[in-house]
Amino acid sequence: MNHILFLILLIPFITSCTKNQSRQDNHQPRTKRIAEEMNIPKFDGIQAFAYLKSQTDFGARVPGSDAHKKCLNYLHLELQKYADGVTLQPFKHIGYSTETIQMTNIIASFNLKATTRILLLAHWDCRPFADQDPNPKNQTKPVLGANDAASGVAVLLEIARHLKQTPPKVGVDILFTDGEDYGKEGDLKNYLLGAKYFSKNLPQGFKPVFGILLDMVGDSQLEILKEPYSIKYAPDIVELVWSTAKKLNIYQFVDDVRQYGVIDDHLPLNEVGIKTINIIDFAYPDESNSYWHTMEDTPDKCSPESLEAVGKVILHVIYNYQIE
């Protein structure tokens, strides 16, 4: 998750059976009844959390590290189980010590024949240094990245599993970006590296109707507000996602707007005409405390329930999308 926040002027954005059976059905959770009626797969938060843990078990997935290489192989193999096609998009970056660092985006595609396509993305790399840690001795250590990296990837891996088992009418592309969290504070040119590279080297004919970025969605105290840049570039997609969450009674999506916009992987995509929103809970765990870019970003701070809340909304968006 990117590290620099800008104050946004929000106003321009906002303007610009038996009786017993029937009774029993009426007392089922609304989300369950909707899923059954629409034949939408049931997102498994426990499985998603296992995907999160599998990533953190490698250690901090910092570009150039052994953990990074092992996790790349893991993600590649997992996506090959489910996707109709998986492509690795390698690129090189000159690091702060003038070393050449190998980075890799991963692109998995489902329902290749569909011309109407949705892009889902998350970054899979970890921050090389815990520069926000209150202990100065920790500030040069890499971040494990349970929430800030592994959570978004975990949700998308669980979604990929369902896309294989229950193919939707639309095509779906899942993008795992590398090098999002590499830069030092304030050094914008060294942030969002994978998203920038992907946006400048799009696959031939690649034009999804919209994109959804998942970042920091595993917080056990999850509270997702609308992100200002998302409202600026793709207000209709923000409305689509939040209205879906409301219908499903997913309380973690709050009908309010963040005071600050977030510099994140959705911006390079919007700059090349792919309208993309950011689903993110930056207050991790809350407004008074922060595990962001610290050694405290560990799996015990995340929960299956939070992953399931986000995954359920995204599955409903995908399977209910009307092809024009």
PABA-988097 format. One record per residue (C-alpha): residue in three letters; residue number from 1; x, y negated, z negated. Coordinates in Angstrom, 1 decimal. Layout:
# PABA-988097
{"ALA"; NUM; {X; Y; Z}}
...
END
This chain:
# PABA-988097
{"MET"; 1; {0.0; 0.0; 0.0}}
{"ASN"; 2; {1.4; -3.3; 0.9}}
{"HIS"; 3; {2.7; -5.5; -1.6}}
{"ILE"; 4; {1.9; -9.0; -0.6}}
{"LEU"; 5; {-1.5; -10.6; -1.1}}
{"PHE"; 6; {-2.8; -13.8; 0.4}}
{"LEU"; 7; {-5.7; -16.0; -0.9}}
{"ILE"; 8; {-8.5; -15.9; 1.7}}
{"LEU"; 9; {-11.1; -18.6; 2.1}}
{"LEU"; 10; {-14.1; -16.3; 1.9}}
{"ILE"; 11; {-16.9; -18.6; 3.0}}
{"PRO"; 12; {-16.0; -18.7; 6.7}}
{"PHE"; 13; {-15.8; -14.9; 6.8}}
{"ILE"; 14; {-19.2; -14.4; 5.1}}
{"THR"; 15; {-21.0; -16.9; 7.3}}
{"SER"; 16; {-18.9; -16.4; 10.8}}
{"CYS"; 17; {-42.5; 25.1; -1.3}}
{"THR"; 18; {-44.4; 25.2; -4.6}}
{"LYS"; 19; {-45.2; 22.4; -7.0}}
{"ASN"; 20; {-42.4; 23.6; -9.2}}
{"GLN"; 21; {-40.0; 23.8; -6.3}}
{"SER"; 22; {-40.9; 20.3; -5.1}}
{"ARG"; 23; {-40.4; 18.9; -8.6}}
{"GLN"; 24; {-37.1; 20.6; -8.8}}
{"ASP"; 25; {-36.0; 19.1; -5.4}}
{"ASN"; 26; {-37.0; 15.6; -6.6}}
{"HIS"; 27; {-34.6; 15.9; -9.5}}
{"GLN"; 28; {-31.6; 16.8; -7.3}}
{"PRO"; 29; {-28.9; 14.1; -7.0}}
{"ARG"; 30; {-29.8; 11.9; -4.0}}
{"THR"; 31; {-26.4; 12.5; -2.4}}
{"LYS"; 32; {-27.0; 16.3; -2.3}}
{"ARG"; 33; {-30.5; 16.0; -0.7}}
{"ILE"; 34; {-29.2; 13.6; 2.0}}
{"ALA"; 35; {-26.3; 16.0; 2.8}}
{"GLU"; 36; {-28.7; 18.9; 3.2}}
{"GLU"; 37; {-31.2; 17.1; 5.3}}
{"MET"; 38; {-28.5; 15.8; 7.7}}
{"ASN"; 39; {-26.4; 19.0; 7.7}}
{"ILE"; 40; {-23.3; 17.1; 6.8}}
{"PRO"; 41; {-20.4; 19.0; 5.2}}
{"LYS"; 42; {-19.9; 18.7; 1.5}}
{"PHE"; 43; {-16.7; 17.0; 0.6}}
{"ASP"; 44; {-14.7; 19.0; -2.0}}
{"GLY"; 45; {-12.9; 16.7; -4.4}}
{"ILE"; 46; {-11.1; 19.5; -6.1}}
{"GLN"; 47; {-9.6; 20.6; -2.7}}
{"ALA"; 48; {-8.7; 17.0; -1.9}}
{"PHE"; 49; {-6.9; 16.7; -5.3}}
{"ALA"; 50; {-5.0; 19.9; -4.5}}
{"TYR"; 51; {-3.8; 18.2; -1.3}}
{"LEU"; 52; {-2.7; 15.2; -3.3}}
{"LYS"; 53; {-0.8; 17.4; -5.7}}
{"SER"; 54; {0.9; 19.3; -2.9}}
{"GLN"; 55; {2.4; 16.0; -1.7}}
{"THR"; 56; {3.6; 14.8; -5.0}}
{"ASP"; 57; {5.1; 18.3; -5.7}}
{"PHE"; 58; {7.7; 17.4; -3.1}}
{"GLY"; 59; {8.8; 14.4; -5.1}}
{"ALA"; 60; {8.9; 10.8; -3.8}}
{"ARG"; 61; {8.4; 10.9; 0.0}}
{"VAL"; 62; {10.9; 8.1; 0.7}}
{"PRO"; 63; {12.0; 7.9; 4.4}}
{"GLY"; 64; {15.3; 9.7; 4.8}}
{"SER"; 65; {14.9; 11.8; 1.7}}
{"ASP"; 66; {14.7; 15.6; 1.5}}
{"ALA"; 67; {11.2; 15.3; 0.0}}
{"HIS"; 68; {10.2; 13.2; 3.0}}
{"LYS"; 69; {11.3; 15.8; 5.5}}
{"LYS"; 70; {9.6; 18.6; 3.6}}
{"CYS"; 71; {6.3; 16.7; 3.4}}
{"LEU"; 72; {6.4; 15.9; 7.1}}
{"ASN"; 73; {6.6; 19.6; 7.8}}
{"TYR"; 74; {3.8; 20.3; 5.4}}
{"LEU"; 75; {1.5; 17.7; 6.9}}
{"HIS"; 76; {2.3; 18.8; 10.4}}
{"LEU"; 77; {1.5; 22.5; 9.6}}
{"GLU"; 78; {-1.7; 21.6; 7.7}}
{"LEU"; 79; {-3.1; 19.5; 10.5}}
{"GLN"; 80; {-2.2; 22.2; 13.1}}
{"LYS"; 81; {-4.6; 24.5; 11.2}}
{"TYR"; 82; {-7.6; 22.2; 11.9}}
{"ALA"; 83; {-7.0; 19.8; 14.8}}
{"ASP"; 84; {-7.3; 20.4; 18.5}}
{"GLY"; 85; {-4.0; 18.6; 19.0}}
{"VAL"; 86; {-1.3; 17.3; 16.8}}
{"THR"; 87; {1.4; 14.9; 18.0}}
{"LEU"; 88; {4.5; 13.6; 16.2}}
{"GLN"; 89; {5.5; 10.0; 17.0}}
{"PRO"; 90; {9.1; 9.6; 15.8}}
{"PHE"; 91; {10.8; 6.2; 15.6}}
{"LYS"; 92; {14.0; 4.8; 14.1}}
{"HIS"; 93; {14.4; 1.9; 11.7}}
{"ILE"; 94; {17.6; 0.1; 10.6}}
{"GLY"; 95; {17.6; 0.1; 6.8}}
{"TYR"; 96; {18.8; -2.5; 4.3}}
{"SER"; 97; {22.2; -0.9; 4.2}}
{"THR"; 98; {22.4; -0.9; 8.0}}
{"GLU"; 99; {21.7; 2.9; 8.1}}
{"THR"; 100; {19.4; 4.3; 10.7}}
{"ILE"; 101; {16.4; 5.9; 9.1}}
{"GLN"; 102; {14.2; 8.4; 11.0}}
{"MET"; 103; {10.5; 7.9; 10.5}}
{"THR"; 104; {7.5; 9.7; 12.0}}
{"ASN"; 105; {3.9; 9.0; 12.5}}
{"ILE"; 106; {1.5; 12.0; 12.8}}
{"ILE"; 107; {-1.5; 11.9; 15.1}}
{"ALA"; 108; {-4.2; 14.6; 14.9}}
{"SER"; 109; {-7.1; 14.7; 17.3}}
{"PHE"; 110; {-10.5; 16.4; 17.1}}
{"ASN"; 111; {-13.1; 17.0; 19.8}}
{"LEU"; 112; {-10.7; 15.9; 22.6}}
{"LYS"; 113; {-13.4; 15.7; 25.3}}
{"ALA"; 114; {-15.4; 13.0; 23.4}}
{"THR"; 115; {-15.0; 9.5; 24.8}}
{"THR"; 116; {-16.6; 7.9; 21.7}}
{"ARG"; 117; {-13.8; 8.1; 19.0}}
{"ILE"; 118; {-13.3; 7.0; 15.5}}
{"LEU"; 119; {-9.8; 6.4; 14.0}}
{"LEU"; 120; {-9.0; 7.3; 10.4}}
{"LEU"; 121; {-5.6; 6.5; 8.9}}
{"ALA"; 122; {-3.5; 6.4; 5.8}}
{"HIS"; 123; {0.2; 6.0; 5.1}}
{"TRP"; 124; {2.2; 9.0; 3.9}}
{"ASP"; 125; {5.5; 7.5; 2.8}}
{"CYS"; 126; {6.5; 6.4; -0.7}}
{"ARG"; 127; {8.1; 3.2; -1.9}}
{"PRO"; 128; {11.9; 3.5; -2.3}}
{"PHE"; 129; {11.9; 1.4; -5.5}}
{"ALA"; 130; {9.6; 0.9; -8.4}}
{"ASP"; 131; {10.1; -2.9; -8.4}}
{"GLN"; 132; {6.9; -3.7; -10.4}}
{"ASP"; 133; {7.8; -1.3; -13.2}}
{"PRO"; 134; {8.1; -3.2; -16.6}}
{"ASN"; 135; {11.2; -1.3; -17.4}}
{"PRO"; 136; {14.2; -2.9; -15.5}}
{"LYS"; 137; {16.0; 0.5; -15.5}}
{"ASN"; 138; {13.2; 2.0; -13.4}}
{"GLN"; 139; {13.1; -0.7; -10.8}}
{"THR"; 140; {15.6; 0.9; -8.5}}
{"LYS"; 141; {14.0; 4.4; -8.7}}
{"PRO"; 142; {11.6; 5.7; -6.0}}
{"VAL"; 143; {7.8; 5.8; -6.7}}
{"LEU"; 144; {6.1; 9.2; -6.7}}
{"GLY"; 145; {3.1; 7.7; -5.0}}
{"ALA"; 146; {0.2; 9.8; -6.2}}
{"ASN"; 147; {-2.4; 7.0; -5.5}}
{"ASP"; 148; {-0.3; 4.7; -3.2}}
{"ALA"; 149; {0.2; 7.2; -0.4}}
{"ALA"; 150; {-1.0; 10.7; -1.4}}
{"SER"; 151; {-4.6; 9.8; -2.2}}
{"GLY"; 152; {-5.6; 8.6; 1.3}}
{"VAL"; 153; {-3.8; 11.4; 3.0}}
{"ALA"; 154; {-5.5; 13.9; 0.7}}
{"VAL"; 155; {-9.0; 12.6; 1.6}}
{"LEU"; 156; {-8.1; 12.8; 5.3}}
{"LEU"; 157; {-6.8; 16.4; 5.0}}
{"GLU"; 158; {-10.0; 17.5; 3.4}}
{"ILE"; 159; {-12.0; 15.7; 6.2}}
{"ALA"; 160; {-9.8; 17.4; 8.8}}
{"ARG"; 161; {-10.8; 20.8; 7.3}}
{"HIS"; 162; {-14.5; 20.0; 7.8}}
{"LEU"; 163; {-14.0; 18.6; 11.3}}
{"LYS"; 164; {-12.6; 22.0; 12.2}}
{"GLN"; 165; {-15.5; 24.0; 10.6}}
{"THR"; 166; {-18.3; 21.6; 11.6}}
{"PRO"; 167; {-17.3; 19.6; 14.7}}
{"PRO"; 168; {-19.1; 16.2; 14.9}}
{"LYS"; 169; {-20.5; 14.7; 18.1}}
{"VAL"; 170; {-17.9; 12.0; 18.1}}
{"GLY"; 171; {-14.2; 12.4; 18.6}}
{"VAL"; 172; {-12.0; 11.7; 15.6}}
{"ASP"; 173; {-8.3; 10.8; 15.5}}
{"ILE"; 174; {-6.4; 11.0; 12.2}}
{"LEU"; 175; {-3.2; 8.9; 11.9}}
{"PHE"; 176; {-0.7; 9.3; 9.1}}
{"THR"; 177; {1.7; 6.3; 9.3}}
{"ASP"; 178; {5.3; 6.3; 8.0}}
{"GLY"; 179; {7.3; 3.4; 6.6}}
{"GLU"; 180; {4.4; 1.3; 5.3}}
{"ASP"; 181; {6.0; 0.8; 1.9}}
{"TYR"; 182; {9.6; 0.4; 2.9}}
{"GLY"; 183; {10.1; -3.4; 2.6}}
{"LYS"; 184; {11.3; -5.5; -0.3}}
{"GLU"; 185; {9.0; -8.0; -1.8}}
{"GLY"; 186; {8.3; -10.8; 0.6}}
{"ASP"; 187; {10.1; -9.2; 3.5}}
{"LEU"; 188; {7.1; -8.8; 5.9}}
{"LYS"; 189; {9.1; -7.5; 8.8}}
{"ASN"; 190; {10.0; -4.4; 6.9}}
{"TYR"; 191; {6.4; -3.5; 5.9}}
{"LEU"; 192; {3.8; -1.6; 7.9}}
{"LEU"; 193; {6.5; -0.1; 10.1}}
{"GLY"; 194; {4.6; 3.0; 11.4}}
{"ALA"; 195; {1.4; 1.0; 12.0}}
{"LYS"; 196; {3.4; -1.6; 14.0}}
{"TYR"; 197; {5.1; 1.0; 16.0}}
{"PHE"; 198; {1.9; 2.9; 16.7}}
{"SER"; 199; {0.1; -0.3; 17.8}}
{"LYS"; 200; {2.8; -1.1; 20.3}}
{"ASN"; 201; {3.0; 2.5; 21.6}}
{"LEU"; 202; {-0.7; 3.5; 21.8}}
{"PRO"; 203; {-1.4; 6.9; 23.4}}
{"GLN"; 204; {-2.7; 6.5; 27.0}}
{"GLY"; 205; {-6.3; 5.5; 27.1}}
{"PHE"; 206; {-6.5; 5.3; 23.3}}
{"LYS"; 207; {-9.5; 3.0; 22.4}}
{"PRO"; 208; {-11.5; 4.1; 19.3}}
{"VAL"; 209; {-14.7; 2.2; 18.6}}
{"PHE"; 210; {-13.3; 1.4; 15.2}}
{"GLY"; 211; {-10.8; 2.4; 12.5}}
{"ILE"; 212; {-10.9; 3.0; 8.8}}
{"LEU"; 213; {-7.8; 2.8; 6.7}}
{"LEU"; 214; {-7.7; 4.6; 3.3}}
{"ASP"; 215; {-5.2; 3.3; 0.8}}
{"MET"; 216; {-5.1; 3.7; -3.0}}
{"VAL"; 217; {-8.4; 5.5; -3.2}}
{"GLY"; 218; {-7.6; 8.1; -5.9}}
{"ASP"; 219; {-7.7; 5.8; -9.0}}
{"SER"; 220; {-9.7; 7.6; -11.7}}
{"GLN"; 221; {-11.2; 4.2; -12.5}}
{"LEU"; 222; {-12.1; 3.6; -8.8}}
{"GLU"; 223; {-13.8; 0.4; -7.9}}
{"ILE"; 224; {-13.7; -0.6; -4.2}}
{"LEU"; 225; {-14.5; -4.2; -3.2}}
{"LYS"; 226; {-14.8; -5.4; 0.3}}
{"GLU"; 227; {-11.4; -6.6; 1.6}}
{"PRO"; 228; {-11.4; -10.1; 3.2}}
{"TYR"; 229; {-9.3; -9.3; 6.3}}
{"SER"; 230; {-11.7; -6.4; 7.0}}
{"ILE"; 231; {-14.6; -8.8; 6.8}}
{"LYS"; 232; {-12.8; -11.2; 9.2}}
{"TYR"; 233; {-12.0; -8.6; 11.9}}
{"ALA"; 234; {-14.7; -5.9; 11.5}}
{"PRO"; 235; {-17.7; -7.2; 9.5}}
{"ASP"; 236; {-20.0; -4.7; 11.1}}
{"ILE"; 237; {-17.9; -1.7; 10.1}}
{"VAL"; 238; {-17.6; -3.1; 6.5}}
{"GLU"; 239; {-21.4; -3.2; 6.5}}
{"LEU"; 240; {-21.7; 0.3; 8.0}}
{"VAL"; 241; {-19.5; 1.8; 5.3}}
{"TRP"; 242; {-20.9; -0.1; 2.3}}
{"SER"; 243; {-24.5; 0.5; 3.3}}
{"THR"; 244; {-23.7; 4.2; 3.7}}
{"ALA"; 245; {-22.3; 4.3; 0.2}}
{"LYS"; 246; {-25.4; 2.5; -1.1}}
{"LYS"; 247; {-27.7; 5.0; 0.4}}
{"LEU"; 248; {-25.7; 7.8; -1.2}}
{"ASN"; 249; {-25.6; 6.1; -4.6}}
{"ILE"; 250; {-21.8; 6.0; -4.5}}
{"TYR"; 251; {-21.3; 3.5; -7.2}}
{"GLN"; 252; {-17.5; 3.2; -6.6}}
{"PHE"; 253; {-18.2; 1.0; -3.6}}
{"VAL"; 254; {-19.0; -2.4; -5.0}}
{"ASP"; 255; {-21.0; -5.0; -3.1}}
{"ASP"; 256; {-18.6; -7.8; -3.7}}
{"VAL"; 257; {-15.6; -9.3; -2.0}}
{"ARG"; 258; {-12.0; -9.3; -3.2}}
{"GLN"; 259; {-10.6; -12.8; -3.8}}
{"TYR"; 260; {-7.4; -11.8; -2.0}}
{"GLY"; 261; {-6.8; -10.2; 1.4}}
{"VAL"; 262; {-4.3; -7.3; 1.5}}
{"ILE"; 263; {-1.4; -7.1; 4.0}}
{"ASP"; 264; {-1.8; -3.4; 5.1}}
{"ASP"; 265; {-1.8; -1.0; 8.0}}
{"HIS"; 266; {-5.2; -2.3; 9.3}}
{"LEU"; 267; {-3.7; -5.6; 10.4}}
{"PRO"; 268; {-1.4; -4.4; 13.3}}
{"LEU"; 269; {-4.3; -2.4; 14.7}}
{"ASN"; 270; {-6.7; -5.4; 14.6}}
{"GLU"; 271; {-4.0; -7.5; 16.3}}
{"VAL"; 272; {-4.2; -5.1; 19.3}}
{"GLY"; 273; {-8.0; -5.1; 19.5}}
{"ILE"; 274; {-8.8; -2.0; 17.4}}
{"LYS"; 275; {-11.2; -3.3; 14.8}}
{"THR"; 276; {-10.2; -1.6; 11.5}}
{"ILE"; 277; {-11.2; -2.0; 7.9}}
{"ASN"; 278; {-9.3; -1.3; 4.7}}
{"ILE"; 279; {-10.9; 0.8; 1.9}}
{"ILE"; 280; {-8.7; 0.0; -1.1}}
{"ASP"; 281; {-8.8; -0.4; -4.8}}
{"PHE"; 282; {-5.8; -2.6; -5.6}}
{"ALA"; 283; {-6.7; -3.0; -9.3}}
{"TYR"; 284; {-5.0; 0.2; -10.3}}
{"PRO"; 285; {-6.2; 1.1; -12.9}}
{"ASP"; 286; {-7.9; -2.2; -13.7}}
{"GLU"; 287; {-7.4; -6.0; -13.5}}
{"SER"; 288; {-5.5; -6.0; -16.8}}
{"ASN"; 289; {-3.1; -3.1; -16.1}}
{"SER"; 290; {-1.2; -2.0; -13.1}}
{"TYR"; 291; {0.5; 1.3; -12.1}}
{"TRP"; 292; {1.1; -0.1; -8.6}}
{"HIS"; 293; {4.8; 0.3; -7.5}}
{"THR"; 294; {5.7; 1.6; -10.9}}
{"MET"; 295; {6.8; 5.0; -12.2}}
{"GLU"; 296; {3.3; 5.5; -13.6}}
{"ASP"; 297; {1.8; 6.2; -10.2}}
{"THR"; 298; {1.4; 9.9; -10.9}}
{"PRO"; 299; {-1.4; 12.5; -10.3}}
{"ASP"; 300; {-2.8; 12.2; -13.9}}
{"LYS"; 301; {-3.9; 8.7; -13.1}}
{"CYS"; 302; {-6.0; 10.0; -10.2}}
{"SER"; 303; {-9.2; 12.1; -10.1}}
{"PRO"; 304; {-11.1; 14.5; -7.8}}
{"GLU"; 305; {-14.2; 12.5; -8.4}}
{"SER"; 306; {-12.7; 9.4; -6.9}}
{"LEU"; 307; {-11.4; 11.2; -3.8}}
{"GLU"; 308; {-14.8; 12.9; -3.4}}
{"ALA"; 309; {-16.7; 9.6; -3.6}}
{"VAL"; 310; {-14.6; 8.1; -0.7}}
{"GLY"; 311; {-14.6; 11.3; 1.3}}
{"LYS"; 312; {-18.3; 11.8; 1.1}}
{"VAL"; 313; {-18.9; 8.3; 2.5}}
{"ILE"; 314; {-16.5; 8.8; 5.3}}
{"LEU"; 315; {-18.1; 12.1; 6.3}}
{"HIS"; 316; {-21.5; 10.5; 6.4}}
{"VAL"; 317; {-20.2; 7.7; 8.6}}
{"ILE"; 318; {-18.7; 10.2; 11.0}}
{"TYR"; 319; {-21.6; 12.6; 11.3}}
{"ASN"; 320; {-24.3; 9.9; 11.4}}
{"TYR"; 321; {-22.6; 7.8; 14.0}}
{"GLN"; 322; {-24.9; 7.2; 17.0}}
{"ILE"; 323; {-23.2; 7.6; 20.4}}
{"GLU"; 324; {-24.5; 4.9; 22.8}}
END
